[in-house]
Amino acid sequence: MNRFSSFFRKPLWRDNRLLLALWLAVAVAGSLIKGLRGSYNNYLIFKGTFFHALDGLTLFGSYPAEYADSNHYGPLFSLFIAPFALVPDVVGITALMVLCTLALYFSVRSLPLDDGKKAFVLWFTLNELFTAVAMQQLNILVAAGIILSFSLIERERDFWAAFFIALMTLVKLYGIVGLAFFFFSRHKMRLVLSVLFWGVALFVAPMAISSPGYVVSQYAAWIADIGSKNGDNLMSLYQNISLLGIVRKVSGGTYSDLWVIIPGLVLFAGPYFRVSAWRSLSFRLSMLASVLLFVVLFSTGSESSSYIIALTGAALWWTITPTGHTPLNNALIIFAFVLTSLSPTDIFPRAIREGYILPYALKALPCALIWLKLTWEMWRCRYESGHSSAYLQGFTPVP
């Protein structure tokens, strides 16, 4: 009876069951819309990696008879995708997107925040989730892996945090940013050894469906593919939707991205020198938000669907910013929702989308401004020490 009455006392917008149902509905609906229409090129690329690995073919070649474009995920992905590749396409797409969606949903639920803050993050990213699902993108799982590595380190589960860091790194290099939370671990040596263990275990795992020589050669091919893809992305209309892309596409200049990346790394890494702030949960959560934004804003491989990662970071920042919900912070988060999340929709006239937003990578602009504001806060603001109950409601650290 108490559970029944508490259901109606709880505001509907923050009810976990409603949010889970909505997220699952988005995953299923987005998958079926594309699956039943036969419009799922990305999934065909994913599926192809499994069968190409079985046949000993390169994972990074062009197969125009099977799909457009080519694969850019690591050899481990050919094993990861196997259960989905072996069933009918519509079933495989739906199952994969449901798995990714559940992973991100429960990763957000794992954060040491009260229910209202977690609900805000989930509502704020719902539209971006649909965009990523409709494009059959693994970025949903990447975001989940980054968040889970943080949450597990917070809970002193470093062995499993290392698993997600290694898994996401060997599938899509973005996952390596999970190492940014190394300094917050209370068991640093355990974390290092666990990363090495899982790195080796997952490196050799694809050998279960192919030969050792083939797997090693494909890792080498993957590195070469990443380098080649970086050059192709620089002025691509649908790639390099990032801070790097804004600077390059607005300026039209020919230069090395290191001129932007190195200052960005300095700004990103500077707050680590505030060692006393590491004790503050709000500071550590701010670092998580910064990582989620940084990995998208400073990658030439960022595309529209990558923003499920960055917008999760933006929403997290708004819930824990030490400067509070000021008019500036509120304007920034609204700007992010309107321009970043809604720009691919028909809310924006095609002339604006195709004439300005896409050519100049403006989808990245609000997240870039939020990251700069967040970085300034981490350099300058005072953070409360210890585990504030305002953030930790419902979260019990491991003794």
Buried (B, 14 or more C-beta within 10 A) or exposed (E): EEEEEEEEEBEEEBBBEBBBEBBBEBBBBBBBBBBEEEEBBBBBBBBBBBBBBEEEBBBBEEBEEEBEEBBBBBBBBBBBBBEBBEEEBBEBBBBBBBBBBBBBBBBBBBBBBBBEBBBBBBBBBBBBBBBBBBBBBBBBBBBBBBBBBBBBBBBBBBBBBBBBBBBBBBBBBBBBBBBBBBEBBEBEEBBBBBBEBBBEEBBEBBBEBBEEEBBBBBBEBBEEBBEEBBEEBBBBEEBBBBBBBBBBBEEEEEEEBEEBBEEBEEBBEEBBEBEEBBBBBBBBBBBBBBBBBBBBBBBBBBBBBBBBBBBBBBBBBBBBBBEEEEEEBEEBBEBBBEBBBBBBEEEBEEEEBEEEBBEBBBBBBBBBBBBBBBBEBBEEBEBBBEBBEEBBBEBEEEE
